[in-house]
Amino acid sequence: MAIIYFYTFLSIIIVSLISFIGILTLALPKDKINRITLFFVSLSAGTLLGGAFLHLMPEVIEKNGSGLAVWLWLLAGVITFFSLEKIICWRHCHVPTSSDHPHPLGIMNLIGDALHNFLDGIVIAGAFLVSVPLGLTTSLAVIIHEIPQEIADFGVLIHAGFSRKKALLFNFLIALTSLLGAAFSLFIGAKLENFSAYIIPFTAGGFIYIASSDLIPELKKENQPLKSFFYLIFIILGIGIMLGLKFLFE
């Protein structure tokens, strides 16, 4: 169990440190930031879909079968992420704020991001409870996904009037809520029988929702064929990374 704790909290710390990536965008023009971010969005969509369909669902089906409960928990993940987005006005956007692309107020973004990071902690710890390889692949999908997310979050806070130092500090502190999610997941996982049979398909549902409802629609706004082609390549690359990890860990 100690190795699970070690890998879980190491992964959470790495995910939390991604919150500082926003500072790197200050030296770049906004148009370049948007272009770079959308390539990460494409890669993130691929890794999330690859993680869900190549790692999470095969793992839970192998251990628990493909009964109705597995698919109901997957649908619960989709519906939960949709509901959270609507109830707390958490717009899971990955494009930095601008006059043409406004975001909600900074404080609402912090609240939504705190819940988002809490869920990240839950799913990462839940994956490590099943196996270290599954935990590592899930963590990688979350880390890649966090890059465009944290760039956008930093832009939201700056737009809302936060200083650069305060934006970085608050972004990092909010990122640490994933530690609470991990602790919650490890505690519940130790007490609840067949915890992985619930959390793994739920996580897959969340990954599928984020990739298909939040990320890919942003890429569809691009009308230039060449850029769209490269976005597709990066989606396939993300799936390829997850496929390669599957063969690596088998």
Phi and psi in degrees as a GROMACS rama.xvg file:
@    title "Ramachandran Plot"
@    xaxis  label "Phi"
@    yaxis  label "Psi"
@TYPE xy
-62.394  -37.7266  ALA-2
-66.7007  -33.1978  ILE-3
-65.7446  -44.5051  ILE-4
-60.4223  -43.6499  TYR-5
-61.2356  -52.0843  PHE-6
-65.1506  -39.0623  TYR-7
-61.3047  -52.5724  THR-8
-75.609  -26.967  PHE-9
-65.0473  -43.7494  LEU-10
-63.0415  -41.7698  SER-11
-63.2693  -41.3286  ILE-12
-62.4491  -42.8869  ILE-13
-62.7809  -44.0353  ILE-14
-59.8407  -42  VAL-15
-66.1971  -37.192  SER-16
-67.1961  -21.5858  LEU-17
-60.1685  -22.467  ILE-18
-60.4004  -20.8955  SER-19
-82.9616  -2.69532  PHE-20
-66.5438  -21.5214  ILE-21
-57.6712  -32.0224  GLY-22
-63.7228  -27.3509  ILE-23
-69.3653  -20.4704  LEU-24
-80.3705  -12.8068  THR-25
-67.2372  -26.6966  LEU-26
-87.5585  -2.20222  ALA-27
-111.482  146.111  LEU-28
-63.7997  153.535  PRO-29
-61.6327  -36.679  LYS-30
-65.3817  -36.3048  ASP-31
-69.5287  -38.3297  LYS-32
-59.3286  -45.3538  ILE-33
-61.4366  -42.3686  ASN-34
-65.3207  -46.1189  ARG-35
-63.1384  -43.1093  ILE-36
-60.6756  -41.5505  THR-37
-67.4543  -28.2857  LEU-38
-68.6123  -38.8417  PHE-39
-67.687  -34.7097  PHE-40
-60.4646  -44.0626  VAL-41
-61.7119  -47.4636  SER-42
-62.6018  -40.2154  LEU-43
-63.0528  -43.3735  SER-44
-58.8767  -43.1909  ALA-45
-65.3031  -43.5033  GLY-46
-68.6555  -36.8134  THR-47
-66.6132  -45.0457  LEU-48
-65.5958  -42.6395  LEU-49
-62.9533  -41.0906  GLY-50
-62.4432  -41.395  GLY-51
-68.4767  -48.0628  ALA-52
-90.2406  -22.7924  PHE-53
-103.878  -19.4949  LEU-54
-121.545  -57.8227  HIS-55
-67.2723  -54.8182  LEU-56
-66.0978  -44.5316  MET-57
-58.7666  -36.3177  PRO-58
-65.7494  -47.2553  GLU-59
-70.7242  -34.1904  VAL-60
-68.674  -38.813  ILE-61
-63.4167  -38.8193  GLU-62
-86.1652  -32.1403  LYS-63
-124.156  1.25922  ASN-64
82.6565  176.831  GLY-65
-109.989  38.4981  SER-66
-66.6169  174.303  GLY-67
-59.5522  -34.8961  LEU-68
-60.6291  -38.3749  ALA-69
-59.1955  -45.9208  VAL-70
-74.4616  -30.0354  TRP-71
-66.5471  -38.0541  LEU-72
-69.9053  -33.9633  TRP-73
-63.1381  -46.6117  LEU-74
-63.5969  -34.1479  LEU-75
-62.9157  -37.3102  ALA-76
-63.2966  -45.0388  GLY-77
-60.1194  -49.4259  VAL-78
-66.6491  -38.7556  ILE-79
-62.9673  -46.2213  THR-80
-65.5731  -37.0593  PHE-81
-64.2486  -44.6249  PHE-82
-64.1295  -42.6597  SER-83
-60.6793  -40.3846  LEU-84
-61.3188  -37.4322  GLU-85
-83.5373  -42.9834  LYS-86
-66.9912  -44.7618  ILE-87
-104.459  14.997  ILE-88
57.0585  34.0287  CYS-89
-83.9599  101.805  TRP-90
-90.9738  104.855  ARG-91
-77.9548  67.6634  HIS-92
-95.1833  150.521  CYS-93
-122.594  14.4067  HIS-94
-111.722  127.793  VAL-95
-55.4441  150.214  PRO-96
-69.2935  150.305  THR-97
-159.886  176.741  SER-98
-64.2796  -28.5839  SER-99
-88.8726  -10.8025  ASP-100
-139.359  69.7142  HIS-101
-72.4488  156.587  PRO-102
-122.084  167.262  HIS-103
-63.9708  171.603  PRO-104
-59.2736  152.612  LEU-105
-56.9818  -41.4503  GLY-106
-65.5127  -38.1463  ILE-107
-67.0581  -36.137  MET-108
-64.1236  -39.6717  ASN-109
-64.6581  -41.0015  LEU-110
-63.9146  -46.8949  ILE-111
-63.8347  -40.3857  GLY-112
-68.403  -33.6034  ASP-113
-61.3478  -44.0863  ALA-114
-67.7393  -40.0204  LEU-115
-58.6236  -45.9627  HIS-116
-69.4744  -34.7316  ASN-117
-59.2876  -43.8435  PHE-118
-66.6512  -37.1575  LEU-119
-56.7831  -44.4087  ASP-120
-62.1684  -40.4672  GLY-121
-62.2561  -47.2822  ILE-122
-72.6972  -34.3453  VAL-123
-66.656  -47.4684  ILE-124
-64.1097  -40.6076  ALA-125
-60.8726  -38.0109  GLY-126
-68.0208  -40.5253  ALA-127
-67.2817  -28.1929  PHE-128
-65.0887  -27.0858  LEU-129
-79.3568  -52.1529  VAL-130
-167.081  155.49  SER-131
-64.3496  -44.9179  VAL-132
-57.9326  -42.4713  PRO-133
-65.2228  -38.3935  LEU-134
-63.1567  -40.3753  GLY-135
-67.0661  -43.2831  LEU-136
-67.6433  -38.3395  THR-137
-64.8984  -41.9683  THR-138
-62.3747  -41.2473  SER-139
-62.9435  -42.5649  LEU-140
-61.3285  -41.6827  ALA-141
-66.6641  -42.7326  VAL-142
-61.4552  -47.7223  ILE-143
-62.8172  -38.0233  ILE-144
-66.9817  -32.7161  HIS-145
-70.4551  -23.7966  GLU-146
-60.6742  -57.3965  ILE-147
-65.6342  -32.4054  PRO-148
-63.4766  -44.9958  GLN-149
-72.0018  -32.5966  GLU-150
-61.3953  -44.6991  ILE-151
-65.5671  -42.92  ALA-152
-60.9244  -41.9571  ASP-153
-61.8769  -42.1971  PHE-154
-63.6708  -37.7323  GLY-155
-61.3879  -46.4694  VAL-156
-66.4343  -39.6289  LEU-157
-63.3438  -43.7218  ILE-158
-63.337  -32.0489  HIS-159
-81.3798  -2.62465  ALA-160
106.885  2.69161  GLY-161
-72.242  144.839  PHE-162
-71.4031  165.311  SER-163
-60.3357  -43.2896  ARG-164
-63.8628  -44.7003  LYS-165
-66.967  -37.3379  LYS-166
-62.5133  -44.0442  ALA-167
-65.5549  -43.1488  LEU-168
-63.6248  -49.3048  LEU-169
-66.0604  -38.1668  PHE-170
-61.2828  -41.0368  ASN-171
-69.7336  -43.7721  PHE-172
-62.1562  -40.7349  LEU-173
-66.3506  -35.9145  ILE-174
-61.8195  -30.013  ALA-175
-70.5814  -10.711  LEU-176
-63.8459  -17.3728  THR-177
-64.0617  -27.0675  SER-178
-63.9034  -39.1909  LEU-179
-64.8828  -41.04  LEU-180
-62.9498  -40.9486  GLY-181
-64.7457  -44.3987  ALA-182
-61.9454  -41.8389  ALA-183
-60.9288  -45.9377  PHE-184
-64.8703  -42.5963  SER-185
-65.4447  -37.9706  LEU-186
-67.9472  -48.9078  PHE-187
-65.3752  -40.55  ILE-188
-61.1591  -32.7255  GLY-189
-75.4675  -24.0346  ALA-190
-97.9449  -31.8679  LYS-191
-98.6282  123.773  LEU-192
-68.4367  141.127  GLU-193
57.9886  36.6178  ASN-194
-58.6882  -38.3956  PHE-195
-64.6014  -27.7189  SER-196
-67.0316  -19.1238  ALA-197
-98.5211  -49.607  TYR-198
-72.8673  -33.0021  ILE-199
-69.4203  -51.1859  ILE-200
-66.2969  -31.76  PRO-201
-61.2761  -43.4434  PHE-202
-62.8806  -43.7741  THR-203
-58.8799  -42.1207  ALA-204
-61.5584  -40.9423  GLY-205
-64.407  -43.2294  GLY-206
-60.8867  -45.2771  PHE-207
-63.8931  -40.9152  ILE-208
-63.7215  -48.2958  TYR-209
-60.5659  -45.481  ILE-210
-66.6104  -45.9398  ALA-211
-85.6466  -29.4141  SER-212
-99.9687  -29.9272  SER-213
-104.985  -43.7025  ASP-214
-85.7493  -56.3551  LEU-215
-60.7262  -40.3785  ILE-216
-58.3915  -32.9556  PRO-217
-65.881  -36.1274  GLU-218
-71.6576  -28.5911  LEU-219
-69.646  -14.4348  LYS-220
-72.5244  -17.4762  LYS-221
-77.8805  126.577  GLU-222
-103.402  -10.3526  ASN-223
-79.2782  122.302  GLN-224
-56.2976  -40.6372  PRO-225
-65.5774  -45.5021  LEU-226
-63.4783  -42.1465  LYS-227
-61.2791  -37.6705  SER-228
-63.2278  -44.0194  PHE-229
-68.1858  -34.9218  PHE-230
-60.7882  -42.5497  TYR-231
-61.9211  -41.6997  LEU-232
-60.28  -40.9788  ILE-233
-71.2137  -32.9013  PHE-234
-62.7887  -46.6493  ILE-235
-63.3826  -37.459  ILE-236
-61.4953  -43.0374  LEU-237
-60.8355  -43.8172  GLY-238
-63.3194  -40.1528  ILE-239
-62.5441  -37.7576  GLY-240
-61.0852  -45.6815  ILE-241
-65.4247  -36.8979  MET-242
-66.7764  -41.9477  LEU-243
-62.8008  -39.6241  GLY-244
-65.4491  -33.2135  LEU-245
-62.3254  -44.1688  LYS-246
-69.9746  -34.2542  PHE-247
-64.0684  -40.2693  LEU-248
-88.5216  -8.12096  PHE-249
